Amino acid sequence: MFRSMLPALMLTLAAHAVHAQATAPNVVTAESLITATVDRIERTTRVLTLRSGNNTFQTLAVDPSVKAFDDLKTGDVVTVRYQESIVVQVRPGATLTDLKDSTAEAQKASSGQVLQQLKAVVKVERIDPQALAIEYRTKDNRKVLRTGADKRVLEGLKVGDQVEVTMTRERAISIERRR
């Protein structure tokens, strides 16, 4: 009887070993600030489009609790505080993927608090912990260098790792008009 159970036991142990090799995700959530000019206001959806000095546009959904939104006008200069997070998880043997917009799924799971969520599986090419930089290769074979990464995102990563990266931008949580 023991011999007949041995293959099942070995399969179970192998499955647990593979699962144990997967690392816990590195998660960093931070508040960000942007000071820019109000370019467009969509009152019904509470979406604000901001234009910074170099004609870069950023769109933010504004939480209903932020009353300053109701008084904004096109051309106002504002400082907006919003939350964003990045999750990096090693996925041994994962196939590289194109950047996927997973916003709709994230909005359902968060009761609409997520403005944008993007995911991709990439391959780590180089890590510079002193410069807080990481270089990775995308599915279409492009090399991308990101500097200024939070050191917690880089913890435990090694060159050659296939990692799933999830970037999430949530709603604006405060707006202050500049005088």
FENDATA-V321016 format. One record per residue. PSI is psi in whole degrees, 0 to 359 (999 if undefined). Layout:
BEGIN
psi
PSI
PSI
END
This chain:
BEGIN
psi
320
320
326
337
341
313
320
319
318
320
318
315
320
318
319
325
317
317
322
334
333
133
160
148
150
121
128
122
133
156
139
154
143
134
122
178
136
119
321
146
124
96
319
324
356
46
134
129
125
146
124
174
328
28
37
134
143
135
133
135
145
128
141
337
347
98
335
337
320
337
0
151
151
134
344
143
125
156
122
133
129
163
144
155
158
135
127
122
130
131
85
131
3
149
138
143
158
162
126
134
110
26
314
316
316
323
321
317
337
17
38
6
340
131
317
141
131
142
150
152
126
169
127
125
323
144
132
92
330
320
359
52
149
138
133
161
136
174
323
20
18
144
132
132
124
125
162
19
147
135
334
333
326
345
128
355
147
154
134
345
140
124
143
125
127
119
127
132
123
184
154
138
351
150
134
124
135
144
999
END
